[in-house]
Amino acid sequence: MRAVQLADFGKSMDENLARLVDDRDALIVTRPGGEAVIVFPLSDWESHLETVGLLKDSADAEITRRALRNAREGRHSAHALVEP
């Protein structure tokens, strides 16, 4: 994750934004005398909110944790998607 000073971010904002979208990465923007902020693509934010929502529900959280654990341990299989 890159970091850039606020003044430099402002000078080349379009370039900075295009790069973080292309790289699918976040950018830390430091501010003199203020707390740093982070900028990242909207789709990443939406994905983050969806994950938080899943993990708030204990049943969904357990299913998600089990699926991740199984995937890490190589216990998974491919299958066709079923249309609802």
C-alpha atoms as one frame of an Amber mdcrd trajectory, in Angstrom:
protein
   0.000   0.000   0.000   1.423   3.321  -1.075   1.384   6.537   0.912   1.372
  10.058  -0.495   1.309  13.500   1.070  -1.909  15.478   0.668  -0.257  18.195
  -1.450   1.166  15.606  -3.862  -2.136  13.738  -3.963  -3.946  16.930  -4.953
  -1.427  17.827  -7.659  -1.943  14.552  -9.470  -5.299  13.383  -8.140  -6.525
  11.876 -11.415  -3.296   9.893 -11.836  -3.374   8.722  -8.201  -7.005   7.611
  -8.451  -6.473   5.826 -11.766  -3.469   3.986 -10.356  -5.255   2.766  -7.240
  -8.222   1.537  -9.299  -5.922  -0.181 -11.803  -3.825  -1.757  -9.020  -6.892
  -2.638  -6.901  -5.014  -1.153  -3.980  -5.597   1.444  -1.304  -3.709   4.705
  -0.945  -2.808   6.365   2.355  -2.995  10.155   2.167  -1.019  11.839   4.925
  -2.025  15.288   6.102   0.266  17.749   7.853  -0.925  18.077  11.428  -3.895
  15.795  10.818  -4.819  12.145  10.806  -3.997  10.248   7.637  -6.866   8.981
   5.497  -7.193   6.044   3.170  -8.647   6.091  -0.340  -9.675   2.957  -2.210
 -12.029   1.926  -5.012 -15.775   2.001  -4.346 -16.161  -1.648  -5.333 -13.610
  -2.611  -2.675 -15.563  -0.609  -0.086 -18.794  -2.326  -1.098 -17.083  -5.713
  -0.796 -15.802  -4.741   2.647 -19.309  -3.740   3.779 -20.723  -7.021   2.480
 -18.104  -8.986   4.407 -18.811  -7.035   7.595 -22.516  -7.698   7.136 -21.908
 -11.435   6.735 -19.710 -11.572   9.802 -22.246  -9.718  11.970 -24.639 -12.662
  11.768 -23.173 -15.520  13.799 -24.598 -18.260  11.559 -23.281 -16.603   8.383
 -19.962 -15.930  10.101 -19.539 -19.590  11.021 -20.387 -20.738   7.483 -17.885
 -18.247   6.067 -15.137 -19.262   8.529 -15.725 -22.958   7.808 -15.596 -22.374
   4.046 -12.359 -20.396   4.342 -10.805 -23.033   6.588 -11.789 -25.796   4.170
 -10.370 -23.872   1.217  -7.066 -23.250   3.023  -6.848 -26.952   3.839  -7.550
 -27.950   0.244 -10.992 -29.361   0.997 -13.047 -27.821  -1.769 -14.511 -28.792
  -5.111 -15.746 -26.977  -8.174 -19.391 -27.138  -9.125 -21.753 -25.406 -11.521
 -23.744 -22.464 -10.252 -27.441 -23.045  -9.800 -29.806 -20.358 -11.037 -32.265
 -19.285  -8.303
